[in-house]
Amino acid sequence: MEQDLGEKNALRKSDERKEMVSWLLSRKTAVTQEWIAQQLGMGSRVNVSRAIQRIERSNDVLMKQKKAELEEMYICVH
């Protein structure tokens, strides 16, 4: 996640960084998937929903590690 999300429009709608942020926002806040899609430039809320499901269901070790790191960062700031 080294690239600034301010450059979000230059990234694909399905960019993994956007998907990871959308997953975290959906887990830790009350914002809607529509809002997430607009703020991250992900197109429609359907894209956000699919990204969240993909991340939640992933058995990939690297994905699990990224999820844990994001949750740890979230805890540190709250």
C-alpha positions in Angstrom: 0.0 0.0 0.0 2.9 2.3 -0.7 1.1 4.2 -3.4 -1.0 7.2 -2.3 -4.7 6.6 -2.7 -4.9 10.2 -3.9 -3.9 8.6 -7.2 -6.9 6.3 -7.0 -8.2 7.2 -10.4 -5.0 6.1 -12.0 -5.4 2.6 -10.4 -7.7 -0.1 -11.7 -11.1 -0.4 -10.1 -10.1 -3.8 -8.9 -6.6 -2.8 -7.6 -5.7 -5.0 -4.6 -4.9 -1.9 -2.5 -8.3 -0.5 -3.1 -9.9 -3.8 -2.3 -8.0 -4.2 1.0 -9.0 -0.7 2.1 -12.6 -1.4 1.1 -12.5 -4.6 3.2 -11.2 -2.8 6.2 -13.7 0.1 5.9 -16.6 -2.3 5.6 -15.4 -4.2 8.7 -14.6 -1.3 11.0 -17.0 1.5 10.0 -20.6 2.1 9.2 -20.1 3.6 5.8 -22.0 2.1 2.9 -20.5 0.1 0.1 -21.7 2.8 -2.3 -19.7 5.4 -0.4 -16.6 3.2 -0.4 -17.0 2.7 -4.2 -17.2 6.4 -4.8 -14.4 7.4 -2.5 -12.0 4.8 -3.8 -13.0 5.0 -7.4 -14.1 1.4 -7.6 -17.1 1.9 -9.8 -20.3 0.4 -8.3 -21.0 -1.0 -4.9 -21.1 -4.4 -6.6 -17.4 -4.2 -7.2 -16.9 -3.4 -3.5 -19.1 -6.3 -2.4 -17.2 -8.8 -4.7 -13.8 -7.5 -3.4 -14.9 -7.9 0.2 -16.2 -11.4 -0.4 -13.0 -12.4 -2.2 -10.9 -11.2 0.6 -13.0 -12.8 3.3 -13.0 -16.2 1.6 -9.4 -16.2 0.6 -7.2 -19.0 2.0 -4.1 -17.4 0.6 -1.4 -17.0 3.3 -0.2 -13.7 2.0 -3.8 -12.3 1.9 -4.3 -13.5 5.5 -1.1 -11.7 6.5 -2.2 -8.5 4.8 -5.5 -8.6 6.6 -3.8 -9.1 9.9 -1.5 -6.2 9.3 -4.3 -3.9 8.3 -6.3 -4.8 11.4 -3.2 -4.3 13.6 -2.7 -0.8 12.0 -6.4 0.0 12.7 -6.0 -1.0 16.3 -2.9 1.2 16.7 -4.8 4.3 15.7 -7.9 3.6 17.7 
